[in-house]
Amino acid sequence: MPTTTSPAAGSTAHPSVLDVALRQRFQEMAALEQAAAEAALALMAAGNRHAVLHRLRLEHASYLKDIVARQGWPTASVVGDESSTYCLHLLLVCGDLAFQIRCKALIEQAVAAGECHAVHYAFISDRTAVAVGARQQFGTQIDPVTTRPYPIEDSENVDGRRSSVGLAPLVEVLEGHRARLRGEAPARKSAGGAGGGGLSG
């Protein structure tokens, strides 16, 4: 699976009707995933670690699919910034390309309506592009083997596109990513954390 650079929460999206119960449910799911990720570090076998998180994420992704089917994408204006970012994390790691492509269109519409952060569209746009063998637009998807971004369309202007959605210059993010891999910088908190805003990978 490709890795991604991390989106910031961004500015507050245009207000809509806040679903407090749904926001709380996603916050609880994020906290559960963070706790599972921390507990998994104590497991001796890496395969066991991955299995624990994989099962939990599948459960959470299934819940997200049900919500999307019933009421559309959980935007920042409906569930809040942190929960919406956690939903994006679930979308990115769910491994269901058809669902990802469907949600990409929903997120694009939500961004246009001012109800979702543009950086969320950047991540899912790049993820689906790489999945189908196309060039990404924002450079958020990093090859875990080479630690370089997968091919980028019009790469000379990528930082302009990144800036337009609130992402830092690509070279800065890559330097931080490689430093973490070398153990020279603190690891980013998982997107499954209680804050829900630390998408990484």
Accessible surface in RSA format (square Angstrom, percent):
REM  Atomic radii and reference values for relative SASA: ProtOr
REM  Chains: A
REM  Algorithm: Lee & Richards
REM  Probe-radius: 1.40
REM  Slices: 20
REM RES _ NUM      All-atoms   Total-Side   Main-Chain    Non-polar    All polar
REM                ABS   REL    ABS   REL    ABS   REL    ABS   REL    ABS   REL
RES MET A   1   143.08  74.1  79.99  52.9  63.09 150.2  71.87  61.1  71.21  94.3
RES PRO A   2    26.71  19.5  23.35  21.3   3.35  12.2  23.35  19.3   3.35  20.8
RES THR A   3    28.20  20.1  27.51  27.9   0.69   1.7  28.20  37.9   0.00   0.0
RES THR A   4     5.02   3.6   2.82   2.9   2.20   5.2   0.46   0.6   4.57   6.9
RES THR A   5     5.02   3.6   0.71   0.7   4.32  10.3   5.02   6.7   0.00   0.0
RES SER A   6    22.01  18.6   4.82   6.4  17.19  39.6   4.33   9.2  17.68  24.8
RES PRO A   7     3.77   2.7   0.27   0.2   3.50  12.7   0.60   0.5   3.17  19.7
RES ALA A   8    63.15  58.1  49.72  76.7  13.43  30.5  59.04  83.1   4.11  10.9
RES ALA A   9    46.24  42.5  40.05  61.8   6.19  14.1  40.33  56.8   5.91  15.6
RES GLY A  10    49.30  60.8   0.00   N/A  49.30  60.8  30.57  83.9  18.73  42.0
RES SER A  11    94.91  80.2  76.15 101.6  18.76  43.2  54.64 116.4  40.27  56.4
RES THR A  12   113.34  80.6  91.62  92.9  21.72  51.8  60.40  81.1  52.94  80.0
RES ALA A  13    13.04  12.0   1.90   2.9  11.14  25.3   9.19  12.9   3.85  10.2
RES HIS A  14   117.66  64.3 116.58  81.0   1.08   2.8  72.78  75.0  44.88  52.2
RES PRO A  15   127.31  92.8 100.96  92.0  26.35  95.8 108.07  89.2  19.25 119.6
RES SER A  16    50.93  43.0  20.27  27.1  30.66  70.6  13.03  27.8  37.90  53.1
RES VAL A  17   126.27  83.1 119.46 108.1   6.81  16.4 123.96 107.7   2.31   6.3
RES LEU A  18    75.47  42.0  55.50  39.7  19.96  50.2  55.50  39.0  19.96  53.7
RES ASP A  19    50.66  35.5  44.87  44.7   5.79  13.7  15.37  36.2  35.28  35.2
RES VAL A  20    83.51  55.0  79.89  72.3   3.63   8.7  79.89  69.4   3.63   9.8
RES ALA A  21    76.11  70.0  63.00  97.2  13.11  29.8  68.44  96.4   7.67  20.3
RES LEU A  22    12.24   6.8   9.02   6.5   3.22   8.1  11.74   8.2   0.50   1.3
RES ARG A  23    74.92  31.5  74.92  38.2   0.00   0.0   5.92   8.1  69.00  41.8
RES GLN A  24    96.82  54.1  96.78  70.7   0.03   0.1  21.79  46.4  75.03  56.9
RES ARG A  25    87.11  36.6  85.70  43.7   1.41   3.4  26.83  36.7  60.28  36.5
RES PHE A  26     0.00   0.0   0.00   0.0   0.00   0.0   0.00   0.0   0.00   0.0
RES GLN A  27    64.33  36.0  60.32  44.1   4.01   9.6  17.08  36.4  47.25  35.8
RES GLU A  28    78.78  45.2  73.45  55.6   5.33  12.7  37.58  72.7  41.20  33.6
RES MET A  29     0.06   0.0   0.06   0.0   0.00   0.0   0.06   0.1   0.00   0.0
RES ALA A  30     1.42   1.3   1.42   2.2   0.00   0.0   1.42   2.0   0.00   0.0
RES ALA A  31    43.59  40.1  38.23  59.0   5.36  12.2  39.57  55.7   4.02  10.6
RES LEU A  32    96.41  53.7  92.91  66.5   3.49   8.8  93.96  66.0   2.45   6.6
RES GLU A  33     0.00   0.0   0.00   0.0   0.00   0.0   0.00   0.0   0.00   0.0
RES GLN A  34    28.90  16.2  28.90  21.1   0.00   0.0  14.95  31.8  13.95  10.6
RES ALA A  35    55.22  50.8  49.26  76.0   5.97  13.6  52.03  73.3   3.19   8.5
RES ALA A  36    18.07  16.6  10.93  16.9   7.14  16.2  17.54  24.7   0.53   1.4
RES ALA A  37    19.04  17.5  15.65  24.2   3.39   7.7  15.98  22.5   3.07   8.1
RES GLU A  38   101.88  58.5  91.45  69.2  10.43  24.8  33.47  64.7  68.41  55.9
RES ALA A  39    65.32  60.1  50.40  77.8  14.92  33.9  60.83  85.7   4.49  11.9
RES ALA A  40     3.71   3.4   2.31   3.6   1.40   3.2   3.58   5.0   0.13   0.3
RES LEU A  41   129.80  72.3 112.98  80.8  16.82  42.3 113.20  79.5  16.60  44.7
RES ALA A  42    85.54  78.7  54.03  83.4  31.51  71.7  65.16  91.8  20.38  54.0
RES LEU A  43    63.77  35.5  61.24  43.8   2.53   6.4  62.84  44.1   0.93   2.5
RES MET A  44   181.78  94.1 156.76 103.7  25.03  59.6 127.01 108.0  54.78  72.6
RES ALA A  45    47.95  44.1  39.55  61.0   8.40  19.1  47.54  66.9   0.41   1.1
RES ALA A  46    53.10  48.8  46.52  71.8   6.58  15.0  46.52  65.5   6.58  17.4
RES GLY A  47    50.16  61.9   0.00   N/A  50.16  61.9  38.37 105.3  11.79  26.4
RES ASN A  48    81.56  56.2  80.03  77.3   1.52   3.7   9.27  22.3  72.28  69.9
RES ARG A  49    77.05  32.4  77.05  39.3   0.00   0.0  11.18  15.3  65.87  39.9
RES HIS A  50   123.63  67.6 119.84  83.3   3.79   9.7  78.19  80.6  45.44  52.9
RES ALA A  51    39.90  36.7  32.64  50.4   7.26  16.5  39.60  55.8   0.30   0.8
RES VAL A  52    47.85  31.5  45.65  41.3   2.20   5.3  45.82  39.8   2.03   5.5
RES LEU A  53    27.66  15.4  27.66  19.8   0.00   0.0  27.66  19.4   0.00   0.0
RES HIS A  54   106.41  58.2 103.24  71.8   3.17   8.1  67.40  69.5  39.00  45.4
RES ARG A  55   140.11  58.8 137.86  70.3   2.25   5.4  64.32  87.9  75.78  45.9
RES LEU A  56    30.52  17.0  28.95  20.7   1.57   3.9  30.21  21.2   0.31   0.8
RES ARG A  57    59.68  25.1  58.71  29.9   0.98   2.3   9.79  13.4  49.90  30.2
RES LEU A  58    87.27  48.6  82.26  58.9   5.01  12.6  82.71  58.1   4.56  12.3
RES GLU A  59   112.29  64.5  99.50  75.3  12.79  30.4  42.95  83.1  69.34  56.6
RES HIS A  60     8.30   4.5   8.01   5.6   0.29   0.7   5.29   5.5   3.01   3.5
RES ALA A  61     3.81   3.5   3.81   5.9   0.00   0.0   3.81   5.4   0.00   0.0
RES SER A  62    68.96  58.3  63.14  84.3   5.82  13.4  26.36  56.1  42.60  59.7
RES TYR A  63    64.14  29.9  58.41  33.2   5.73  14.9  49.08  36.9  15.05  18.6
RES LEU A  64     0.34   0.2   0.34   0.2   0.00   0.0   0.34   0.2   0.00   0.0
RES LYS A  65    73.54  35.9  70.62  43.3   2.93   7.0  37.60  33.8  35.94  38.3
RES ASP A  66    66.49  46.6  60.52  60.2   5.98  14.1  23.11  54.4  43.38  43.3
RES ILE A  67     3.87   2.2   3.87   2.9   0.00   0.0   3.87   2.8   0.00   0.0
RES VAL A  68     2.91   1.9   0.00   0.0   2.91   7.0   0.00   0.0   2.91   7.9
RES ALA A  69    69.01  63.5  39.18  60.5  29.83  67.9  39.57  55.7  29.43  78.0
RES ARG A  70   150.18  63.1 112.54  57.4  37.64  89.6  65.08  88.9  85.10  51.6
RES GLN A  71    93.07  52.0  54.90  40.1  38.17  90.9  36.16  77.0  56.91  43.2
RES GLY A  72    22.66  27.9   0.00   N/A  22.66  27.9  19.23  52.8   3.43   7.7
RES TRP A  73    15.68   6.3   2.15   1.0  13.53  31.8   2.15   1.1  13.53  21.9
RES PRO A  74     2.28   1.7   0.00   0.0   2.28   8.3   2.28   1.9   0.00   0.0
RES THR A  75     9.61   6.8   9.61   9.7   0.00   0.0   9.61  12.9   0.00   0.0
RES ALA A  76     7.58   7.0   0.65   1.0   6.93  15.8   0.81   1.1   6.77  17.9
RES SER A  77     9.60   8.1   0.00   0.0   9.60  22.1   6.39  13.6   3.21   4.5
RES VAL A  78    33.54  22.1  33.54  30.4   0.00   0.0  33.54  29.1   0.00   0.0
RES VAL A  79     0.00   0.0   0.00   0.0   0.00   0.0   0.00   0.0   0.00   0.0
RES GLY A  80    15.60  19.2   0.00   N/A  15.60  19.2  15.60  42.8   0.00   0.0
RES ASP A  81    37.51  26.3  31.83  31.7   5.68  13.4  11.92  28.0  25.59  25.5
RES GLU A  82    85.35  49.0  81.63  61.8   3.72   8.9  28.18  54.5  57.17  46.7
RES SER A  83     1.75   1.5   0.00   0.0   1.75   4.0   1.20   2.6   0.55   0.8
RES SER A  84     0.00   0.0   0.00   0.0   0.00   0.0   0.00   0.0   0.00   0.0
RES THR A  85     2.04   1.5   2.04   2.1   0.00   0.0   1.30   1.8   0.74   1.1
RES TYR A  86     0.77   0.4   0.77   0.4   0.00   0.0   0.77   0.6   0.00   0.0
RES CYS A  87     0.00   0.0   0.00   0.0   0.00   0.0   0.00   0.0   0.00   0.0
RES LEU A  88     0.00   0.0   0.00   0.0   0.00   0.0   0.00   0.0   0.00   0.0
RES HIS A  89     9.79   5.4   9.77   6.8   0.02   0.1   5.42   5.6   4.38   5.1
RES LEU A  90     0.07   0.0   0.05   0.0   0.02   0.1   0.05   0.0   0.02   0.1
RES LEU A  91     0.05   0.0   0.00   0.0   0.05   0.1   0.05   0.0   0.00   0.0
RES LEU A  92     5.24   2.9   4.69   3.4   0.54   1.4   4.69   3.3   0.54   1.5
RES VAL A  93    34.73  22.9  20.71  18.8  14.01  33.8  20.71  18.0  14.01  38.0
RES CYS A  94    19.09  14.4   1.17   1.3  17.92  42.1   4.06  10.3  15.03  16.2
RES GLY A  95    62.73  77.4   0.00   N/A  62.73  77.4  30.64  84.1  32.09  71.9
RES ASP A  96    45.77  32.1  39.65  39.5   6.12  14.5  15.33  36.1  30.44  30.4
RES LEU A  97    62.07  34.6  57.52  41.2   4.55  11.4  57.64  40.5   4.43  11.9
RES ALA A  98    76.91  70.7  62.47  96.4  14.44  32.8  67.82  95.5   9.08  24.1
RES PHE A  99    15.38   7.7  10.55   6.5   4.83  12.6  14.69   8.9   0.69   2.0
RES GLN A 100     7.81   4.4   7.81   5.7   0.00   0.0   0.00   0.0   7.81   5.9
RES ILE A 101    82.15  46.7  80.47  59.9   1.68   4.1  80.47  57.9   1.68   4.6
RES ARG A 102   118.98  50.0 109.70  55.9   9.29  22.1  51.55  70.4  67.44  40.9
RES CYS A 103     0.00   0.0   0.00   0.0   0.00   0.0   0.00   0.0   0.00   0.0
RES LYS A 104    59.45  29.0  59.45  36.5   0.00   0.0  13.35  12.0  46.10  49.1
RES ALA A 105    46.22  42.5  43.96  67.8   2.26   5.1  45.63  64.3   0.59   1.6
RES LEU A 106    45.99  25.6  42.35  30.3   3.65   9.2  42.52  29.9   3.47   9.3
RES ILE A 107     0.00   0.0   0.00   0.0   0.00   0.0   0.00   0.0   0.00   0.0
RES GLU A 108    87.54  50.3  86.14  65.2   1.40   3.3  23.91  46.2  63.63  52.0
RES GLN A 109   115.62  64.7 106.07  77.5   9.55  22.7  45.73  97.3  69.89  53.0
RES ALA A 110    11.01  10.1   5.46   8.4   5.55  12.6  10.73  15.1   0.27   0.7
RES VAL A 111    42.26  27.8  32.11  29.1  10.14  24.4  32.11  27.9  10.14  27.5
RES ALA A 112    92.85  85.4  49.53  76.4  43.32  98.5  61.14  86.1  31.71  84.0
RES ALA A 113    65.24  60.0  37.28  57.5  27.96  63.6  50.20  70.7  15.04  39.8
RES GLY A 114    16.54  20.4   0.00   N/A  16.54  20.4  16.06  44.1   0.48   1.1
RES GLU A 115    51.61  29.6  51.61  39.0   0.00   0.0   3.04   5.9  48.57  39.7
RES CYS A 116     6.66   5.0   0.00   0.0   6.66  15.6   0.00   0.0   6.66   7.2
RES HIS A 117    13.72   7.5  10.03   7.0   3.68   9.4   7.07   7.3   6.65   7.7
RES ALA A 118    36.15  33.2  29.32  45.3   6.82  15.5  29.32  41.3   6.82  18.1
RES VAL A 119     4.42   2.9   3.86   3.5   0.57   1.4   3.86   3.4   0.57   1.5
RES HIS A 120     0.34   0.2   0.34   0.2   0.00   0.0   0.00   0.0   0.34   0.4
RES TYR A 121    48.45  22.6  48.45  27.6   0.00   0.0  30.68  23.1  17.77  21.9
RES ALA A 122     0.00   0.0   0.00   0.0   0.00   0.0   0.00   0.0   0.00   0.0
RES PHE A 123     0.00   0.0   0.00   0.0   0.00   0.0   0.00   0.0   0.00   0.0
RES ILE A 124     0.00   0.0   0.00   0.0   0.00   0.0   0.00   0.0   0.00   0.0
RES SER A 125     9.66   8.2   9.52  12.7   0.14   0.3   0.00   0.0   9.66  13.5
RES ASP A 126     0.15   0.1   0.07   0.1   0.08   0.2   0.08   0.2   0.07   0.1
RES ARG A 127    17.24   7.2  17.24   8.8   0.00   0.0   7.97  10.9   9.27   5.6
RES THR A 128     5.34   3.8   4.90   5.0   0.43   1.0   4.82   6.5   0.52   0.8
RES ALA A 129    18.06  16.6  13.60  21.0   4.45  10.1  18.00  25.4   0.05   0.1
RES VAL A 130    26.43  17.4  14.11  12.8  12.32  29.7  15.49  13.5  10.95  29.7
RES ALA A 131    56.94  52.4  17.87  27.6  39.07  88.9  28.70  40.4  28.24  74.8
RES VAL A 132    89.55  58.9  53.35  48.3  36.20  87.2  62.40  54.2  27.15  73.6
RES GLY A 133    72.79  89.8   0.00   N/A  72.79  89.8  36.28  99.5  36.52  81.8
RES ALA A 134    51.07  47.0  36.19  55.9  14.88  33.9  44.62  62.8   6.45  17.1
RES ARG A 135   132.48  55.6 121.08  61.7  11.40  27.1  26.27  35.9 106.21  64.4
RES GLN A 136     0.11   0.1   0.00   0.0   0.11   0.3   0.11   0.2   0.00   0.0
RES GLN A 137    66.34  37.1  66.08  48.3   0.26   0.6  24.86  52.9  41.48  31.5
RES PHE A 138    21.00  10.5  21.00  13.0   0.00   0.0  21.00  12.7   0.00   0.0
RES GLY A 139     0.00   0.0   0.00   N/A   0.00   0.0   0.00   0.0   0.00   0.0
RES THR A 140     0.00   0.0   0.00   0.0   0.00   0.0   0.00   0.0   0.00   0.0
RES GLN A 141     0.00   0.0   0.00   0.0   0.00   0.0   0.00   0.0   0.00   0.0
RES ILE A 142     1.08   0.6   1.08   0.8   0.00   0.0   1.08   0.8   0.00   0.0
RES ASP A 143    31.46  22.0  31.46  31.3   0.00   0.0   2.75   6.5  28.71  28.6
RES PRO A 144    65.75  47.9  42.71  38.9  23.05  83.8  46.26  38.2  19.49 121.1
RES VAL A 145   132.09  86.9 103.69  93.9  28.40  68.4 109.27  94.9  22.83  61.9
RES THR A 146    73.74  52.4  54.26  55.0  19.48  46.4  58.47  78.5  15.27  23.1
RES THR A 147    28.90  20.6  28.90  29.3   0.00   0.0  17.67  23.7  11.23  17.0
RES ARG A 148   149.04  62.6 148.87  75.9   0.16   0.4  39.92  54.6 109.12  66.1
RES PRO A 149    27.30  19.9  10.70   9.8  16.61  60.4  10.70   8.8  16.61 103.2
RES TYR A 150    54.37  25.4  52.05  29.6   2.32   6.0  35.91  27.0  18.46  22.8
RES PRO A 151    78.34  57.1  67.81  61.8  10.54  38.3  78.15  64.5   0.20   1.2
RES ILE A 152    18.51  10.5  10.54   7.9   7.97  19.2  10.54   7.6   7.97  21.6
RES GLU A 153    79.94  45.9  79.61  60.2   0.33   0.8  18.91  36.6  61.03  49.8
RES ASP A 154    75.36  52.8  55.27  55.0  20.09  47.5  32.36  76.2  43.00  42.9
RES SER A 155    64.07  54.1  53.55  71.5  10.52  24.2  22.34  47.6  41.73  58.5
RES GLU A 156   167.00  95.9 130.20  98.5  36.80  87.6  52.95 102.4 114.04  93.1
RES ASN A 157    84.21  58.1  79.64  77.0   4.57  11.0  19.71  47.4  64.50  62.3
RES VAL A 158    11.15   7.3  11.15  10.1   0.00   0.0  11.15   9.7   0.00   0.0
RES ASP A 159    60.79  42.6  56.51  56.2   4.27  10.1  27.09  63.8  33.70  33.6
RES GLY A 160    50.26  62.0   0.00   N/A  50.26  62.0  38.25 105.0  12.01  26.9
RES ARG A 161    49.11  20.6  46.09  23.5   3.02   7.2  41.81  57.1   7.30   4.4
RES ARG A 162     0.22   0.1   0.22   0.1   0.00   0.0   0.20   0.3   0.02   0.0
RES SER A 163    79.01  66.8  62.63  83.6  16.37  37.7  26.53  56.5  52.47  73.5
RES SER A 164    86.91  73.4  46.09  61.5  40.82  94.0  49.27 104.9  37.64  52.7
RES VAL A 165    23.50  15.5  11.16  10.1  12.34  29.7  15.69  13.6   7.80  21.2
RES GLY A 166    57.22  70.6   0.00   N/A  57.22  70.6  35.94  98.6  21.28  47.6
RES LEU A 167    12.55   7.0   3.48   2.5   9.07  22.8   5.47   3.8   7.08  19.0
RES ALA A 168    45.51  41.8  32.73  50.5  12.77  29.1  39.59  55.8   5.92  15.7
RES PRO A 169    55.96  40.8  54.55  49.7   1.41   5.1  55.61  45.9   0.34   2.1
RES LEU A 170    17.58   9.8  17.58  12.6   0.00   0.0  17.58  12.3   0.00   0.0
RES VAL A 171    89.63  59.0  86.67  78.5   2.96   7.1  88.06  76.5   1.57   4.3
RES GLU A 172   100.02  57.4  89.76  67.9  10.26  24.4  31.35  60.6  68.67  56.1
RES VAL A 173    16.72  11.0  13.09  11.8   3.63   8.8  16.55  14.4   0.17   0.5
RES LEU A 174    16.40   9.1  16.40  11.7   0.00   0.0  16.40  11.5   0.00   0.0
RES GLU A 175   103.66  59.5  97.76  74.0   5.90  14.1  39.94  77.3  63.72  52.0
RES GLY A 176    23.78  29.3   0.00   N/A  23.78  29.3  23.12  63.4   0.66   1.5
RES HIS A 177    19.57  10.7  19.42  13.5   0.15   0.4  10.35  10.7   9.22  10.7
RES ARG A 178    63.74  26.8  63.12  32.2   0.62   1.5  26.87  36.7  36.86  22.3
RES ALA A 179    16.50  15.2  16.50  25.5   0.00   0.0  16.50  23.2   0.00   0.0
RES ARG A 180    53.86  22.6  37.81  19.3  16.05  38.2  10.78  14.7  43.08  26.1
RES LEU A 181   112.63  62.7  77.91  55.7  34.73  87.3  81.31  57.1  31.33  84.3
RES ARG A 182   147.96  62.1 112.14  57.2  35.82  85.3  68.29  93.3  79.67  48.3
RES GLY A 183    65.86  81.2   0.00   N/A  65.86  81.2  31.32  86.0  34.53  77.3
RES GLU A 184   118.26  67.9  79.98  60.5  38.29  91.2  41.31  79.9  76.95  62.8
RES ALA A 185    35.71  32.8  22.09  34.1  13.62  31.0  27.65  38.9   8.06  21.3
RES PRO A 186   121.70  88.7 102.28  93.2  19.42  70.6 114.51  94.5   7.19  44.7
RES ALA A 187    89.52  82.3  62.35  96.2  27.18  61.8  62.50  88.0  27.02  71.6
RES ARG A 188   103.78  43.6  80.50  41.0  23.28  55.4  21.20  29.0  82.58  50.0
RES LYS A 189   128.82  62.8 112.18  68.8  16.64  39.6  69.98  63.0  58.84  62.7
RES SER A 190    26.99  22.8  21.35  28.5   5.65  13.0  21.68  46.2   5.31   7.4
RES ALA A 191     2.05   1.9   0.53   0.8   1.52   3.5   0.53   0.7   1.52   4.0
RES GLY A 192     0.00   0.0   0.00   N/A   0.00   0.0   0.00   0.0   0.00   0.0
RES GLY A 193     0.09   0.1   0.00   N/A   0.09   0.1   0.09   0.2   0.00   0.0
RES ALA A 194    62.39  57.4  54.37  83.9   8.02  18.2  54.78  77.1   7.61  20.2
RES GLY A 195    30.62  37.8   0.00   N/A  30.62  37.8  27.05  74.2   3.58   8.0
RES GLY A 196     2.09   2.6   0.00   N/A   2.09   2.6   0.77   2.1   1.32   3.0
RES GLY A 197    29.37  36.2   0.00   N/A  29.37  36.2  17.18  47.2  12.19  27.3
RES GLY A 198    20.87  25.7   0.00   N/A  20.87  25.7  17.35  47.6   3.52   7.9
RES LEU A 199     2.81   1.6   2.81   2.0   0.00   0.0   2.81   2.0   0.00   0.0
RES SER A 200    53.84  45.5  30.13  40.2  23.71  54.6   9.87  21.0  43.97  61.6
RES GLY A 201    27.68  34.1   0.00   N/A  27.68  34.1  22.84  62.7   4.84  10.8
END  Absolute sums over single chains surface
CHAIN  1 A     9784.0       7660.4       2123.6       5765.6       4018.4
END  Absolute sums over all chains
TOTAL          9784.0       7660.4       2123.6       5765.6       4018.4
